[in-house]
Amino acid sequence: MDHPQGRFRVDATAWGILAFDAAGVEETLLEKHRARLIGEQGTDGRVWLSPGHPESYWPTALATLAWRGSPASQMAQKRAIHFLLGISGVHFAKTSDDSSAHDTNLKGWPWIEGTHSWIEPTANCVMALRATGYGQHDRVREAIRMILDRQLPHGGWNYGNTSVFGKELHPMPESTGAALVSVAGQVEQNTVSRSLAYLEGEVDRLRTPVSLGWALIGLAAWKRWPRNGAALVERCSANEVRYGSYDTSALCLLLLGALAGEPGGTSPLFLQSDRSQVPGVLVG
């Protein structure tokens, strides 16, 4: 559900599974929700936001992560992996009069079919494919190059542009956190040092669960979870009294951010196997 007593959403369900899994909820409850996600999968492996909009297949990466470790979901996960490896955003050669500075030819993944690749959907797909054994696949390697190419010169990431008409754009904490998780363990820390510094300088000011959750998860992936992280989570949670209840996905991100900082804490978003291949998966 997107809210208590609300309507079913694929993305909210996937985030709920990831958060409950990290919190140690028993598998029987998780399997019930994983089965519901399988019912939302198309024959080609995509998991859409709604059956009426199969082009909105960005939840496929989240479902792939949510099915991790579930024998009953193995075939659905294989179909999703095959789908992700076979698609990308729309890309084109860069021209001298292009208003954007990023390399438009590097392939990642889009929010919606038939559009350009952007940071958050690409980061989610990289996380999903690394977690399921495809960290060394050519598609993932190129996507990591794309993410690094979109890193802002002064640190951080936004939706996926670095500069437009010669003007550097501003970073966003949620995009930065997602990008940092996706490349953790694949690049040297000095490659992302300015982005880590940006996020560490920003985290105390974050008041919303999506921004704070991603910031904490991103910093934890580099073992930089802040000492006052628990207090930041409590402050953000208390803001529900003022602003109203957070939706499910936002709450789950906040919970994942909180759990990532516990002693010995883990997150399914950066527990990556990075094996070269999972047997039995067709690679397009």
TORDO-708694 format. One line per 8 residues: number of its first residue (from 1); their letters; for each residue x, y, z of C-alpha. Coordinates in Angstrom, 2 decimals. Example, Ala and Ser with C-alpha at 12.3 -4.5 7.8 and 13.67 -1.06 7.14 Angstrom:
BEGIN
1	AS	12.30,-4.50,7.80 ~ 13.67,-1.06,7.14
END
This chain:
BEGIN
1	MDHPQGRF	0.00,0.00,0.00 ~ 1.14,3.56,-0.63 ~ -0.42,4.57,2.73 ~ -2.19,2.66,5.53 ~ -5.49,1.47,4.05 ~ -4.36,2.92,0.72 ~ -4.03,1.43,-2.74 ~ -1.55,-1.24,-3.79
9	RVDATAWG	1.66,-0.02,-5.42 ~ 4.44,-2.17,-6.80 ~ 7.22,0.18,-5.70 ~ 5.84,0.55,-2.16 ~ 5.56,-3.24,-1.87 ~ 9.14,-3.76,-3.05 ~ 10.48,-1.14,-0.65 ~ 8.47,-2.71,2.14
17	ILAFDAAG	10.02,-6.11,1.46 ~ 13.52,-4.63,1.45 ~ 12.93,-2.75,4.70 ~ 11.29,-5.72,6.46 ~ 14.07,-8.01,5.26 ~ 16.71,-5.66,6.68 ~ 14.75,-5.49,9.95 ~ 14.71,-9.30,10.27
25	VEETLLEK	11.03,-9.96,9.62 ~ 10.32,-13.68,9.16 ~ 10.39,-15.07,5.65 ~ 6.81,-16.34,5.61 ~ 5.50,-12.77,5.71 ~ 7.98,-11.58,3.07 ~ 7.05,-14.43,0.73 ~ 3.42,-13.36,0.73
33	HRARLIGE	4.37,-9.93,-0.57 ~ 6.95,-11.30,-3.01 ~ 4.23,-13.45,-4.54 ~ 2.10,-10.35,-5.06 ~ 4.97,-8.75,-6.99 ~ 5.24,-11.81,-9.22 ~ 1.61,-11.26,-10.16 ~ 2.55,-7.82,-11.49
41	QGTDGRVW	5.28,-9.09,-13.83 ~ 4.87,-9.08,-17.61 ~ 5.78,-12.03,-19.79 ~ 9.00,-10.33,-20.93 ~ 10.17,-9.92,-17.33 ~ 9.32,-6.28,-16.75 ~ 7.51,-5.19,-13.61 ~ 5.37,-2.19,-14.39
49	LSPGHPES	4.01,0.55,-12.23 ~ 0.54,-0.34,-13.50 ~ -0.76,-2.80,-16.14 ~ -2.13,0.10,-18.16 ~ 1.35,1.63,-18.46 ~ 3.84,-1.14,-19.28 ~ 6.28,1.52,-20.46 ~ 6.76,2.53,-16.81
57	YWPTALAT	8.98,-0.43,-16.02 ~ 11.36,1.27,-13.56 ~ 10.07,-0.85,-10.59 ~ 11.68,-3.92,-12.23 ~ 14.97,-3.21,-10.44 ~ 13.22,-2.87,-7.07 ~ 11.35,-6.14,-7.59 ~ 14.61,-7.87,-8.56
65	LAWRGSPA	16.11,-6.78,-5.23 ~ 12.97,-7.75,-3.32 ~ 13.07,-11.28,-4.79 ~ 16.67,-11.82,-3.74 ~ 17.18,-14.91,-1.62 ~ 13.69,-16.27,-2.29 ~ 13.59,-19.73,-3.96 ~ 9.92,-19.24,-4.81
73	SQMAQKRA	10.76,-16.02,-6.67 ~ 13.80,-17.34,-8.54 ~ 12.18,-17.68,-11.96 ~ 10.55,-14.26,-11.73 ~ 13.89,-12.76,-10.77 ~ 15.63,-14.48,-13.71 ~ 13.06,-13.04,-16.12 ~ 13.53,-9.58,-14.60
81	IHFLLGIS	17.32,-9.79,-14.90 ~ 17.05,-10.87,-18.53 ~ 14.76,-7.92,-19.21 ~ 17.08,-5.40,-17.53 ~ 20.14,-6.66,-19.39 ~ 18.33,-6.34,-22.70 ~ 17.07,-2.75,-22.46 ~ 18.48,0.73,-21.94
89	GVHFAKTS	17.52,4.34,-22.26 ~ 17.58,6.19,-25.57 ~ 21.14,7.28,-26.39 ~ 22.79,9.24,-29.15 ~ 26.15,10.60,-30.19 ~ 27.09,13.93,-28.65 ~ 27.32,16.92,-31.00 ~ 29.35,20.10,-30.70
97	DDSSAHDT	26.23,22.24,-30.20 ~ 24.74,20.03,-27.45 ~ 23.56,22.16,-24.52 ~ 24.32,19.43,-21.96 ~ 27.83,18.49,-20.86 ~ 27.34,14.79,-20.09 ~ 28.19,11.97,-22.48 ~ 24.84,11.21,-24.11
105	NLKGWPWI	26.14,7.96,-25.61 ~ 26.80,6.10,-22.35 ~ 23.95,3.69,-21.64 ~ 22.08,3.40,-18.37 ~ 18.38,2.94,-17.68 ~ 15.40,5.31,-17.91 ~ 12.35,5.93,-15.78 ~ 10.08,5.29,-18.78
113	EGTHSWIE	10.59,3.33,-21.98 ~ 11.78,5.40,-24.93 ~ 13.47,8.13,-22.87 ~ 17.04,9.03,-21.89 ~ 18.86,7.29,-19.02 ~ 18.95,9.07,-15.66 ~ 20.76,8.62,-12.36 ~ 18.23,7.08,-9.98
121	PTANCVMA	16.78,4.39,-12.28 ~ 20.30,3.55,-13.45 ~ 21.57,3.35,-9.87 ~ 18.66,1.06,-8.92 ~ 19.38,-1.25,-11.85 ~ 23.10,-1.38,-11.03 ~ 22.25,-2.28,-7.41 ~ 19.86,-5.01,-8.55
129	LRATGYGQ	22.25,-6.54,-11.08 ~ 25.25,-6.38,-8.76 ~ 23.21,-8.00,-5.98 ~ 22.21,-10.87,-8.25 ~ 25.66,-11.62,-9.64 ~ 26.07,-9.33,-12.64 ~ 28.47,-6.74,-11.29 ~ 31.02,-7.53,-14.00
137	HDRVREAI	28.54,-7.61,-16.89 ~ 29.26,-5.14,-19.69 ~ 25.92,-3.42,-19.17 ~ 26.70,-2.77,-15.52 ~ 30.23,-1.61,-16.23 ~ 28.98,0.88,-18.81 ~ 26.24,2.06,-16.46 ~ 28.84,2.74,-13.75
145	RMILDRQL	30.83,4.76,-16.29 ~ 27.64,6.66,-17.07 ~ 27.03,7.39,-13.38 ~ 30.58,8.65,-12.91 ~ 30.28,10.79,-16.05 ~ 27.18,12.45,-14.55 ~ 28.94,13.29,-11.25 ~ 29.02,17.05,-10.77
153	PHGGWNYG	32.48,18.68,-10.86 ~ 32.04,20.04,-7.32 ~ 30.53,16.81,-6.00 ~ 27.19,15.07,-5.88 ~ 24.63,14.09,-8.46 ~ 21.24,15.39,-9.51 ~ 18.68,13.73,-11.79 ~ 21.41,13.23,-14.39
161	NTSVFGKE	22.77,16.43,-15.92 ~ 26.06,18.05,-14.96 ~ 25.82,21.40,-16.70 ~ 23.50,23.02,-19.22 ~ 24.57,25.91,-21.44 ~ 27.83,26.00,-19.51 ~ 26.25,26.39,-16.06 ~ 26.88,23.67,-13.46
169	LHPMPEST	23.67,22.38,-11.91 ~ 23.01,21.72,-8.24 ~ 23.32,18.29,-6.58 ~ 20.46,16.54,-4.79 ~ 20.93,14.32,-1.72 ~ 18.66,11.50,-2.85 ~ 20.32,11.16,-6.26 ~ 23.75,11.42,-4.64
177	GAALVSVA	22.95,8.73,-2.07 ~ 21.63,6.32,-4.70 ~ 24.64,6.90,-6.96 ~ 27.09,6.36,-4.10 ~ 25.47,3.05,-3.17 ~ 25.55,1.82,-6.76 ~ 29.29,2.41,-7.26 ~ 30.48,1.41,-3.76
185	GQVEQNTV	33.17,-1.24,-4.03 ~ 33.60,-0.61,-7.76 ~ 35.59,2.64,-7.70 ~ 38.25,4.13,-5.45 ~ 37.02,6.46,-2.72 ~ 38.96,9.40,-4.16 ~ 36.80,9.12,-7.28 ~ 33.74,10.10,-5.24
193	SRSLAYLE	35.40,12.04,-2.39 ~ 33.75,15.34,-3.34 ~ 30.36,13.67,-3.46 ~ 30.87,12.11,-0.03 ~ 31.93,15.50,1.31 ~ 28.83,17.12,-0.20 ~ 26.53,14.54,1.38 ~ 28.25,14.70,4.77
201	GEVDRLRT	27.85,18.47,4.73 ~ 24.20,18.23,3.75 ~ 22.89,15.41,5.93 ~ 22.30,17.52,9.07 ~ 19.97,19.80,7.11 ~ 17.80,17.08,5.62 ~ 14.25,16.91,6.97 ~ 12.39,14.62,4.54
209	PVSLGWAL	12.49,10.80,4.66 ~ 13.47,10.21,1.03 ~ 16.40,12.63,1.08 ~ 17.58,11.60,4.53 ~ 17.05,7.89,3.91 ~ 19.08,7.87,0.71 ~ 21.76,10.09,2.27 ~ 22.22,7.70,5.21
217	IGLAAWKR	22.22,4.61,2.98 ~ 24.72,6.24,0.63 ~ 27.08,7.24,3.43 ~ 26.78,3.81,5.09 ~ 27.79,2.12,1.84 ~ 31.15,3.93,2.22 ~ 31.25,3.38,6.01 ~ 30.59,7.07,6.63
225	WPRNGAAL	27.23,6.84,8.44 ~ 27.08,9.94,10.68 ~ 27.39,9.67,14.46 ~ 24.16,11.61,14.91 ~ 22.32,9.50,12.34 ~ 19.83,8.09,14.86 ~ 18.94,11.59,16.05 ~ 18.43,12.71,12.45
233	VERCSANE	16.06,9.79,11.84 ~ 14.10,10.58,15.02 ~ 13.79,14.24,14.02 ~ 12.57,13.31,10.57 ~ 10.08,10.81,11.94 ~ 8.72,13.39,14.38 ~ 7.93,15.71,11.47 ~ 5.00,13.46,10.55
241	VRYGSYDT	3.04,15.20,13.29 ~ 3.50,18.48,11.42 ~ 3.34,17.37,7.79 ~ 1.11,14.30,7.90 ~ 1.91,10.62,7.46 ~ 4.71,9.69,5.08 ~ 3.96,7.31,2.26 ~ 5.20,3.72,2.45
249	SALCLLLL	8.20,4.06,0.15 ~ 9.44,7.11,2.06 ~ 9.09,5.37,5.43 ~ 10.90,2.30,4.14 ~ 13.80,4.39,2.86 ~ 14.04,6.11,6.23 ~ 14.02,2.74,8.01 ~ 16.71,1.38,5.69
257	GALAGEPG	18.80,4.47,6.38 ~ 18.41,3.95,10.12 ~ 19.22,0.22,10.01 ~ 22.32,0.82,7.88 ~ 23.93,2.62,10.81 ~ 23.37,-0.03,13.48 ~ 26.43,-1.95,14.77 ~ 26.86,-4.75,12.29
265	GTSPLFLQ	23.94,-3.30,10.37 ~ 23.38,-4.22,6.77 ~ 21.27,-3.11,3.89 ~ 20.00,-5.27,1.01 ~ 20.90,-2.35,-1.23 ~ 24.63,-2.79,-0.75 ~ 24.95,-6.46,0.04 ~ 26.27,-7.19,-3.45
273	SDRSQVPG	27.64,-10.51,-4.63 ~ 29.24,-9.16,-7.83 ~ 29.68,-12.63,-9.22 ~ 30.24,-12.71,-12.97 ~ 27.10,-14.65,-13.82 ~ 24.16,-16.46,-12.28 ~ 23.70,-19.89,-13.88 ~ 20.52,-20.36,-15.82
281	VLVG	19.91,-16.70,-16.67 ~ 19.68,-15.86,-20.35 ~ 21.86,-12.92,-21.27 ~ 20.63,-10.80,-24.17
END
